Amino acid sequence: MNLYMGKILKIDLTDGKAWTEELNLDWAKKYIGGKGLGFRYLFDLVDPKSDPLSPSNVLIFMTGPVSGTILPNSSRLSVITKSPASRTILDSNMGGSLGPEIKYAGYDGIVILGKADHPIYLIISDDSVEIIDARDLWGKGIFETEIKIRKALGEDCKIAAIGPAGENLIPFACITSDSYRHAGRGGAGAVMGSKNLKAIVVKGSGGVRVSNMESFLDLATKMLSEAVSEAGDPSRSNLWVIKEGTPYLIDSVHEMGILPTKNYQEGQFELVQKINSEAVKEKKKKDRACFSCPLACGKFTQADGNMVEGPEYETLSVAGSNCGIGDINAIIKFNESCDDLGLDTISTGNIIAFAMEMTEKGIHDFGITFGDHEDYLRIPGEIAHLEGRGKDLSRGVRALASKYNGKKFAMEVKGLEFPGYEPRGNYGMGLAYATSERGACHLRAYTVYHPNPFDLDAMTKEVISHQHRLAVKSSLIFCFFLHSVNVDEMAQILNIGMGEELYSGEDLWKVGERIWNLGRLFNIKSGLEMKDDNLPDRVFEEGLLNGPHQGRTLSQEDFSMMLRNYYRDRGWDIYGHPKKEKLEELEVDIPW
């Protein structure tokens, strides 16, 4: 069939069996692929109340219909599971080349069930599945694991692996591919570790069929031209990604006054010039791109012998300014350490910043204060190996706040730590964090550059609009940096590729809304309530200490109004439950 491979590979690690099932075409039509299709399969396979680290949870690697094609920015892969960090439904997606390779091996998705009785890894080579003893790899970092596997199986194999953090079930552990491409947020690496699964290796020899190659090639050429052109509509160009990568954002977000600094106490960082794009450029060695991507957003840097792809904006902000670290060399080393250990740099940075503030306030002494870059570099290893204070810190900000009474400045939502944008300077980001299905997230709605960041009605509508469109993008599955593509264009892509007039832009808008409601249903069934759509007390009670928004809070009254309007505009009741008529309108095929 066109764009899809028509098969799902299922592997039960408990009994060591693997088999294929036909792709559920009805689900594929209604949920597309990637995030949406993964959500639907998860709902069919997992009780929402189940323990995320039990064998009853599953791990789904779901491609999208454009994965493995010639379209730019189409290399993504969604990892779907129940999150050990937030106990919510989780979609965490990664770039690199694993997604296309899964398609080339003949599958739209891979579903991992059960738990092996000892550490193993999987080799998937077209229709062959082997289970290999991985006890010799257990305890190894990501880098060494990939080197050893490639030495044994060839440089052309594609790998997803976990490090010690995943093995030790750290709830913010990553799954990593191509050494530096991560399913980073929400703890998918811990779910993989709970199954005694060290790595998945994929080698495919097939291809993806499209209906009209000439038209599809024209479409790819147009998208490529718009992405890299210096002429034409600047809103559709991604030249900034090519030239600077995400470090470009540091100066502009600092200027806006929403750069998280010292555990979100401040919105500007006095040492910003030491960690901005110019500082990264001085350390840059080369660029790197994902499969089928012209942007090469990955910037390899080197500091004192440490080479890493990055640091990205989120690491520079949340693990840089947010920890009071104004040393680019230290941030590069921190990034390299987290990548090898398999830790999410966003959560790890937040946890360290929280520990720094706890220490400075005299609430609990973790032995580290803002700006202490030497001790800061020791903590990722302590967390991943559960050593000393790392055993405590490994539990995450929410658990630490509960244990030591630091809830007022625990910067998390639903157990997932904040990303790198201060919500008191952009109310839309606050609503986006509060309503994201996986906890605090900037990739569900991104209102940072909206001209009216304090207009409650505009922000509510903007968040809903972004959530729908980005759910569709994450289902086809396109990179976030293909920021200009709209639902009409995505419908055209699917129709040309499949050779049928299946979708309009309006249809895909409905798909995005359907996916959002499906994720909400899972979370409600797992036990989440309206009170979980909330923000930390600091946002409501403490004004920012510096910058253009000095003294500003997001009042509880304004936030409550946005949340009420958000529920209303979504067709949910006052408690945030989707109404029966809304689910029927969206044809959500889950009993409610």
MOPE-V845070 format. One line per field, one symbol per residue. psi: psi as a letter, one per 30 degrees, with the letter a starting at -180 (. if undefined). burial: + if it has 24 or more other ideal C-beta (glycine too) atoms within 12 Angstrom, else -. A space follows every 10 residues. Layout:
psi = ???
burial = ???
//
This chain:
psi = lkelfgkkkk jjfeggkklk lkkjeeeeef fdabeeeeee eeeffkkffl kfglfflljk jkllffkgaf klhgglkkkk akkfefglkk jjllbbgeee eeeffgkflk kklaklflkl lkjjjcgkkk jkkgfffkfl leeeeeeeee eeflfflkkk llaeeeeghk ghklkkkheg kkiekfgfee eeefghjelk kkjlgalkkl ejeeeeeeee eeeeeeegkf lajfffkhee eeefaffefe eeeeefggjk kihhelflkf geffgaeeee effkellkll kgkfehfkjk lkjhfjkkja kleeeedegc efggjgjeee eeeeeeeeee fhkkfeeeee eeeeeeeeef fgekjggklk fifeeeffee eeeeghkbfe eefffleeee eeeghhefgj ilkgfklkah kjffgjfeee eeeefkfgaj kfgekjgegk fifgjeeeee eeeeeeeeef eeeffejlke fiffkleeee eeeeeeefgk iekleeeeee eeeeeeeeee eeeefffkle ffillleeee fklkfaafgk fkljleeeee eeeeeeeeff glafggkkle eeeeefhjhk k.
burial = -+++++++++ +++----+-+ --++--++++ ++++++++++ ++++++-+-+ -++-++++++ ++++++++++ ++++++++++ ++++++++++ ++++++++++ ++++++++++ ++++++--++ ++++++--+- ++-+--++++ ++++++-++- --+---++++ ++++++++++ ++++++++++ ++++++++++ ++++++++++ ++++---+-+ +----+--++ -+++-+++-- -----+++++ ++-+++++++ +-++-+++++ +++++++++- ++-++++-++ --++---+++ ++++++++++ +++--+++++ ++++++++++ ++++++++++ ++++++++++ ++++++++++ ++++++++++ -----+-+++ +++-++++++ +++++---++ -+++++++++ +--+-+++++ ++++++++++ ++++++++++ ++++++++++ ++++++++-+ --++-+--++ ++++++++++ ++++++++++ +++++++-++ ++++++++-- -++---++++ ++++++++++ ++++++-+-- -+++++-+++ -++++++-+- -+++---+++ -++++++-++ ++---+++-- -++--+-+-+ --
//
